[in-house]
Amino acid sequence: MQLENIKCTPCQGGIPPMNESEAKQHLSQIPDWTLEEDATKLKRTFKFDNFVDALAFTNKIGDLCEQEGHHADMQVGWGYVKVFFQTHKIQGLHLNDFVMAAKVDALAR
């Protein structure tokens, strides 16, 4: 199933995070993302022509995160937005992080 078509499910914690091998398998559907910090976070940088467009995209991501109940960490500046996903309750990656990354990619298209 395409990651962007999956609905995020609440993570209550108490489960182990994905290991690096599992995480790498999901990267095939989100090839512009990278694993960071010993495969405990996903990251992608989006480029824009100006600050206004970067900020507008950040707000779209914020709306998406609210709808899905799974929130990104973001850095925004002139011409860029850096997006990070990690499931904080398990201090690592969960399927939800990959789902959200795919949904953010869809927003960018």
Stockholm file with secondary structure:
# STOCKHOLM 1.0

chainA/1-109         MQLENIKCTPCQGGIPPMNESEAKQHLSQIPDWTLEEDATKLKRTFKFDNFVDALAFTNKIGDLCEQEGHHADMQVGWGYVKVFFQTHKIQGLHLNDFVMAAKVDALAR
#=GR chainA/1-109 SS CCGGGSCCCCCCSCSCCCCHHHHHHHGGGSTTCEEETTTTEEEEEEECSSHHHHHHHHHHHHHHHHHHTCCCEEEEETTEEEEEECBGGGTBCCHHHHHHHHHHHHHHC
#=GC SS_cons         CCGGGSCCCCCCSCSCCCCHHHHHHHGGGSTTCEEETTTTEEEEEEECSSHHHHHHHHHHHHHHHHHHTCCCEEEEETTEEEEEECBGGGTBCCHHHHHHHHHHHHHHC
//
